[in-house]
């Protein structure tokens, strides 16, 4: 083992899938790129980290809903572009050629080009750590998507892509929720 900078330790744990979070503020849709996510429970409950530094946060805080859209590697340049501009002065759907679709439960839009979309309601906020806890209320898969590899941000401007899957469902059956 060799020492590494403690300031880079987060790059070892960050590579969860990058998501696009959509919101609707009552007048317009917006999208933000987010890589700080966590599954909290099978029910499903998720947590994201965001705050007032993100333009979408005001809509998320006021309307208490969003969509977690899961992009694939062919959308990497759009994902990075979305994360490097502000919805305060940019229509990100138009700018990045993405199609908003109506949700079944929330007013925030789904993203047609994404592999999957999870409609969510805010159920808690942990202000000290800028954590927003979400409950999934509807989920949608896009079966037309041929590309299925998700994007994982390392946190230093580089990305990793999903690779080969290994099936251990039988071994883990006692720990998985029924019907999975």
N, C-alpha and C positions, 0 to 999 in steps of 0.2 A: 504494500500500500504506500501511496505517496500523498502528502498533504495537498488539498485543493483549497482555493479561496472560499471561505464561508459565504461570501456574498454571491457565489454562484451555486450554492447548494440547492436552491429552488429549481434549477434546471434539471436536477435528477428526478424530481417528482412532478413537475409541471406537465409532462406530455400526455394529459388527458385529451380527448377530442376537442378540437376547436369548434365552437358553435357560433351561429349567427343568431342574435337575440333581436326579435322584432317587437316593436311597441306601436301603439297608436295613441296620440295625445288628445284625441277628440276632433282634430282637424287633419292631421297628416300621419302617415306611416314613417317609421324610421327603422334602421338596422344598425346594430353595433356588433363588432367582432369580440368574442370573449374566449379566453382559454382557461380561466380560473373557475372550474366547475367541480361539483362533487355529487355523487349519488349518496343519498342519506338513508333511503329505505326502499324496499321492493314495491311499496304501495302505489305509485311511485312518488317519492319526495326527492328533490334536488336542491342544491345550494349553489349560488353564484356569488362572486365578489364583484361589486361595482359601487359607485357612489356618484356624488354630484359633479365629479370631473367628467362624467360621460353625459352627453346631451340627452340620451334616452332615459336617464335615471329619473328625471322629473315626471315623465309619463308613467314609468314603472311604479314610482312611489304614489302618484295620484290615483291611477286607475287599477293598480294592484293586479296586473296581468301582463303576460308576454307570451311569445312563442320561442322555443328553443329549436332552431332549424339546424340540421346536421349536414354540412357541406361535404363534398368529396374532393379529392385531389385535383380534378380538372377545374375546380373553381378557386384554386389557390390564389391567383392574382386578384380576383374579385374580393376574396376574404381579406387579403392584406390591404387592398385599396380601401375597403369599407372601414377597416380599423385605423386608417391613417388620415381620415377626413371627418368632418363633423356634420351631423344631421341638421345643425343650426342653419347652415347655408348650402346644403347639398341634398338633393333628392337621390338617395342612394339606390333605390330601385331603378330609377331612370339612368343614373350615372353608370351603374355596373350591369345593366341589361338583365335585371332579375324581375320575375313576375310575382306580384302579390296575389295570393288567393285568400278568399274569406275562410276564417276558422269556423268551426261548428259551435264553439262555446265562447271564445274570447274575441274581442274586436281587433286585436293585433293580428296582422296577416301571416299566413303560411308563406313559404318561399317555394314556388313550383319546382325550381331547378335543384333543390336539395334532396338528399336521399330520404330524409325523414323530418317530420315536424312534430313537436310536442307542445300542445297548448297548455299553459300553466297559469295558476292563480298564486299570488303572493300570500303566504300564510304566516310569515314571521320575518322580522328584521333584527339582526344583531348589529346594532350601530357601531359598537366599539371596533369591530373588525370588518365593517362594510359588507356583511354577509346578508344576502337575501335568500330566504328559504321559499321554495316553490313546490306546489303540489301539481302534478300532471293531471289534467282533466280530460284530455283527448289526445290521441296519438295517430299519426298518419305516416304510411310508408309510400314511397314512389316506386312502384314496380317497373316503371318504364326506364329507370336509371340503370344503365349497363355498368357504369363505374360505381363501385361500392366502397373503395378504400377511403377511410377517413383521414383527416389531417390532424397531426399532433404538433403543437408549438413547443419548442424546447425552451423558449423564453429569451433567446439571444438573437433572434432574427432568423433562426434556422428551423426547419420543420422535418418531421418524420412521418412516414406514411404507413398505414396498416399493412401487414404482410400476411403470411400464411396463417390459417386458423388451425388450432389443435383441439379436437373434441374430447373432453373428459366429463361429459354430462353424466355417464353412468357412475363414475367414481364419486361425483359430487352430488348425486341425487338426494341424499339425506339433508343437504344444506340448501337446496334450491326450492323456491316456491313451487307449488304444484301447478302443472299446466305450462311450465316454461319449456 
